[in-house]
Amino acid sequence: MTIARSRQISLQDTPYYHVVSRCVRRAFLCGEDAHSGQSYEHRRQWVVDKLGQLSRLFAIGVCAYAVMSNHYHLVLKVEPDTAASWSEREVAERWAALFQWPLLVRRWYQGESLIEPERAVVLQLIGQWRERLHSISWFVRLLNETLARQANREDGCKGHFWEGRFKSQALLTESALLACMAYVDLNPIRAALAERPEQSDYTSIKQRLEREPAAESLPPLLLPFAGQGTPYQDDLPYAFTDYLMLVDWTGRAIRVGKQGHIPAHLAPILARLGLDEVSWLKQLALFRRPGIRVVGDREHCQRFARHCGQLRCHQPQR
């Protein structure tokens, strides 16, 4: 049974969410069609370009992303405090980069005199835009609509390009966030498209490792890790070097059938998160399972369910 999006998002429990959107039937977002031999690889750049634009306009941080052949993964952080700090003019300017203003808003922006009812309408619109500019639903809607129009135009067809609503998972704990980011960054390796994270094209981990991104692209703005430059409260709560080592170890463990061992230099971060290698790899597998809308420990999941007006959140038996 479909659950309303408003009952799947609870910002008082977590700002972090894993988003997946998949193409309908055998439609290709990217990759190469083995039946026709046609390549759609250039469409990966479409995703990156649009994601780059949206990450600069919305109060939504991108923690990780991966663009695959018929779907993409995002790990997003909603930042309502950032949206609340914008002036009314800044909200209007950001919205104007996506949609045309109504004439009344244009008159207000140009400093024309408005009567009080007109000004009230303008402020109501700006309040609505402010809400939308930190909404995951609007973020993904604009991303998917743009990609669908471009793909249908190129394919010379009409109709649905995406199989339905995007899937989202709430990441309730620090370990859930870390596991999900690693899962997303390792997607090309699992699909045998790359052997190492630094070779994984169109992923956040490769973007982080590239000091000078290609000039023709507009890469997404990625949230920094703790200790990268000036420290901010919104930084991801671990060091980038620890994350790289953990991704590398996790990738090796999955490639050899989960028989790998944890190197000594990775012990501090796993100990801090209270994980062992068995529970870590079990948690990593949750992101592939259908019907899992939240990831975290039992206490956080129950609290999230109450805030979303539900009796409980489904969690698999481990």
Secondary structure, 3 states (H helix, E strand, C coil): CCCCHHHCCCCCCCCEEEEEEEECCCCCCCCECCCCCCECCCHHHHHHHHHHHHHHHCCEEEEEEEECCCEEEEEEEECHHHHHHCCHHHHHHHHHCCCCCCHHHHHHHCCCCCCHHHHHHHHHHHHHHHHHCCCHHHHHHHHHHHHHHHHHHHHCCCCCCECCCCEEEEECCHHHHHHHHHHHHCHHHHCCCCCCHHHCCCEHHHHHHCCCCCCCCCCCCECCECCCCCCCCCCECCCHHHHHHHHHHHHHHHHCCCCCCCCHHHHHHHHHHCCCHHHHHHHHHHHHCCCCCEECCHHHHHHHHHHCCCCCCCCCCC
